[in-house]
Amino acid sequence: MKLLLIPFLMLAFSFNAFADGQPDFRKLQEIARIIHSENTSYRTDKGWEKITELMNQVEIFDESVKRMMSTFCSDEPNKSVLIVGEPSDTFKYLFARLAKMSPEEGCKRLSHMDLITAKLQGYMYVGTTERNWRDFIEKPAYNKDVVLYVNNLALLIGIGTSMNRDVGIESTYINAVKTGQLKSVAFLNKYDYKRLIHGRHAYVLNGFQETINVDDLKMAQVDKLVRTYLDLNAPHIKMSDKVANFMYRNIQYYQPNLMEPQRTMNVVLSLIRQNPTKTTRFRTDVKSPNPYGANIKEEYIIDRPDAVAMGLNFEYFMTEANRDRLRIYDFHTNELLQTMTGKLGAVRSNNFETNKLRLEFTSDGSVQDKGFKIDAIVEQKTEDVVLTVEQVRKAIMEMVQVPDWIIKRDYQVVRNLPAMLEEDVVGIHMAKKAVIKAFKVGYVAGRTDEKPAGALMLVGPTGTGKSYIAKKAAEFMDMKLVTLDMTQYATPESFDRFLETVANNLILYPYAVYLFEEIDKADTRVLDRLYFMMDEGIFYDKNQRPLFARGSMVMMTTNAGHDLIIRERNNPNLQRLVNEELQKFYRPSFLNRFDSIPIFLPFSKEEFHQLATIMTMKKVKKMKEYFDWNATVDEEVIRFMGENGGSDLYGARPMERMVENVISVGISEYQIQRGTIEFGDSFKISKVRGEKLKFKISVNGRGGVNYEVDMDNNSGLIDFSATFPELAKLFQENRMY
């Protein structure tokens, strides 16, 4: 009977553990994180530890939190709150404050869980979402003393839908909330709220007992968060009011597309990483008897008053596994930090965030071994760091990716831009002039408007350097280049994807060169959104959330009018003719938003020779970097490539193929016929006299291999003797758009 009774009693105990209102944390943790638990056996999730510790001491959001507590303490069965605010991580601080604030007198203390929406999703089979909800939320949390947090209600809506079911798990969720089976707090950014409240999912939003709009944090509140966070997590870092004000003012200006406290806390975390605690290793000699005896219980105290964390280095650790144990406790809280057992040899313990440890070593009456010996303590100590304006500036620059010269107002890089472009970019003088002016006016001239720093439409035939000059300008100005291929956004169905891509980039890179390639291929709605971006300096995402683009340099390329440019390149009225041609493709109001519309003319014979020289030099440099080859290319070879690699129709791209062809064919022929060209070898490519298409490669001055190069069958070469009327007829028959 006793044997039968024991399982029954265990079952009864298991049932009673949750009958009194306590949730089943073991089940809930499959799909949610613990923010706060009333059951001391379950700890706060590590991802929430620091923020809950912070919000236990910072009194902000208290008015909203008290309203939420009143909802949970009311006699109404529906105990739910919808929080509406800016799209930021403010909800985390609000959730943590609610979890840590003591309830009103007479109200139950509740546990708090953060739902991981992705784990609720059924990826493979219809019905998986419903089963996950039933097993990991309904059974362990319904009618229990726990609040389920949904950190993005928009992501919950639609989960679990299928061809046969157009209602997702949101219906199950809101029914449980309305009937009082589930206590919940959900966050929804205000743009999603405006979208959903007028759609078929309005019933979800209207199902909450109360809706609370959370205001933006004031700077004084952000300052309180920052200073308390530093006191708790990096007490060695000190910051004066002057430096703090510099940080708040500059991060607000240079990162307008992230809200507080997210943007400032990102900078603070960067500053903590830049100023870590100092790690020091101390010799010590803490050890058990060797061999240790049976049924012993010994204690050891390790005290390092100046440390903020420490780890233990064992010269050896040899005990009977699962019988003889060393338990390591935090001396101050008596929390068990680590248990060690078995034949571990030379080993290092975990790192413990405390300055005093209590070690408890116990053995049973069976086999004994050597025990353990701690020969060193690795401690982390703090040395006070007083933050400077320069350190804060660096952290802001790294987070927002603002070029250092913009924050420092060091304009040497702008002074050097003309020379840098002239050295690396062939021809296109009108475009270089327009780009240089755009950077000067946009970033140096003391602008007072909110428009992008510059907006250029780069017009010309393919291969004339439109994309190249944008890439080189970004490189020389030390700015991020964000390139979008507009052929990917040519249909109405791609519009939302375009909005999402640009919005995400503006949040991450508010100071960048944005290159929109081949905008003549884009859907008209895409052009409308770019119109407002250039006109107001604001880009509206799919929820009409405004994102500032005042720090961006906008460049767009188009091949519209390429045939006219080739045909009329020597016409003094070319600019007027091109402008008239562009109006066949774009509205005048759209064209009027560009600061400049430079024309990219086909390259002249002299410029093709320059291109051949530059491309050859770059190829030689890359081969040195990759293979340590010392390559030399004769001037006669470069002249051949300059004369035969150019094209009015295809621009510089056939030249790239020509350079690659002449050099790479020679290298491959030599290695196939003679042997490997080793790292550090030197080789020379020269022309074979009297042979138009024959070249010679010699390695280390010895012998050589003659080889022949086929002319590129995709050169797009046009007979330069052809008359302009003939060219016009050619383009009339083969229009590219």
Phi, psi and omega in degrees: 000322181296321181296326179283332185284328185297310177300323180298316179295321179296319178297318179297320180295317180299319179294316183291338180299332182247354183289337184271011178106349179286132180286165176272091184297327182299317178288316182299326182292349175292337189222001182211158177257147179277120171272317177206136179235133174280347175267111186294350178285345182242126184266160174299139178301142184302326179293343180252352187301308186292321183287326177289323176297319178297310186285350172289342184244348184254121184266074171232160185068010188296326179296315178294320181296320179296323177296320179294319179296323178297324177296316181289336181266355184285171178275354179292140178294326180282109180243079184214151181222135172254123178258129180241128181199190179294153178286085180210186179266023177304326182303329180298316181291323178293315178301314183294323178294318178297318182295329186261344181283137180291138181287168177294158180299133180091354179263148178289146170279135186243151170272160186225128183234139180257112183292132173265097188302322183299327181284344178280335184297136173266108188278331190246318190238142174297134180098350181296319180299314180297321179293319177298319179297314182297316186282325190248355177233304184300306184294315184274345189237338181297134178060030178244167181275066181214144176253127177263124180262133174246108189280351173207096184298329181298328179285334179287326183291126178101345178293132178094001177286158179206183180299329183261002184214111182264004176247130182266195184292346179300329179294316177297318181299308186288331175294319178294325179291312184295326181273000177082007179285335184227125173273134186206150170234130180235147176248141177217127179290154192295336179284320174294325179299314181297325180288316187281329187292340180255012181245192185286351178262014179300330182298332178292313181293323181282351182280350180281147180295322182215145175242128183240125175269124182262126180283161174297150178287139174281159184298326178296324178290320177298318180298320179295319177300313184297312185291322177293320179298317178295319179299322183279322191248341179211065185297345180281349181265122180246144182220124180286164178298323181297313180293320179298315179296322176300317181296311183297317183293315184285322180292327177293322182284314187275345177229071183283349187263002169246145182263165174282150002270007188301312186292319180288321180295328175299320178292318179299316179298323176295320179295323178294319178295326180285341182233066184286169174289157180271134180260128181229144181250125180244136175286144177209176181213074178253121185209158174273167172302146181231106358281158179277161184269180180275146174054043179264159172215109183237148179239148178223143179245129174242117187236118176233087189304328185269358184274153172254344177199158179204158173225157184249132178255119183262126173293321172206153174218108185224104177223168176285123187299134174066008176239314180253127190226149168248118179254134183247123183243150167288121185298324187284322185251350184062023177281133177287121184261323182199145174240131181238137179202152177104183181266087187266343181070216176282121189211161178242135178287177170295170174265129186247130181275071178202164178251005180211128182241147170243124181254132180237117181249124180232149176225159176262195186266007183265227188291138174249160182223199183292329185092225182215161174216122176265117183257351180204149173245125177258108185246152175251124181242156179253140171239129185304133177238124176261112184296142176250165176301321181296319178295318179294318178301317180296318180295319178297316181300318181291321183288316184267346186060042171278131177303140183302324184293333179289314181292320182281346186058043176259105190264019178299323181295328177287322177297327183277347187301315180303316181293321181295316179293320181297325182286327189250339185247121185274138174064219180036055185296322179298318181293318179298319179297318180293319180294315180299315179297320181298317180290323178296309182291321185288327188238352185238338193274006179070051181298148178241357179269175182252011181287167174303157181303327178196155178219115183236137168255120183260114190245131176167171178297163178298147175077015181260006172101018182295308179290325185297317182292327177294317180295317181290323178297316178298318180297313182293329181270004178057046181240150176294137175254121176251113184252130177237122177277110188285349173293342178282351184234046185268350184244157177301329181292338183271359186297312181298323179295322176297314180300317181295318181296311181294317181299314180299321180289322179294328177292317183281322187229073179293337177247096183202164171269120180257114182252112178259106187270134177057060183291343177295345179269351188281155174296149184298329179292329175296316179295323178299318181291324176291329176303311180292327178298317180285327185284317186250348186075017181232132176250128182261124179281188187294342177260013182065025174282127181281132176237128186281137180239022186293339180268358186268151171253116186261126175230136178232138178250150176209144173264004180302131179081015185295323181293322179296320181296318178294318184290322187249027188296337179262005182281125179297341179261023185301320182300316179295318180296319179293317179300319178295321180293321181296331180290348173284341183252328187228149177295146177303323180296326178291313180297329183288351180273353179274140176290329182203149176234079181288146181259135179259107181278155172301151182287146173279173179298320179295321180289326175297324177294319176299318179299316179300319180295313182294315181296322178294317179299320180293321178297317179297318180296318179296320179295326176294317180294316187278319189239357184060033176271141176256097187259145175230134179239122182299151178298326179296324177293317179296320179297319178299315181294322179294325181281332188246355184258001183266156180206129174294326185281316185257354177070225188274350186294320175300331178295320177300317180293323180296313180298316180297319182296308185297315184282314186289324178297318179298316180297315182293319179297318180297313185291332177284319186272323188249327183136175186293138169274112188280163174301132179091351179290159176245142175217159183228138176247125183226170181268142174275124185299137176078357180243118186295319188248015182251140182227169180225137174240128177235140185245129178055031176075003182256135171036199177177178180233127173273143179211159182244142181248128174284142174294143181299121179279008176231043184277336183068020184296136176246136180297116184293347178278350180297143180279160179300320176301322178294321177297317180300320178295320180300315180289329178298324182276339186229051180296142185263356179210000000 
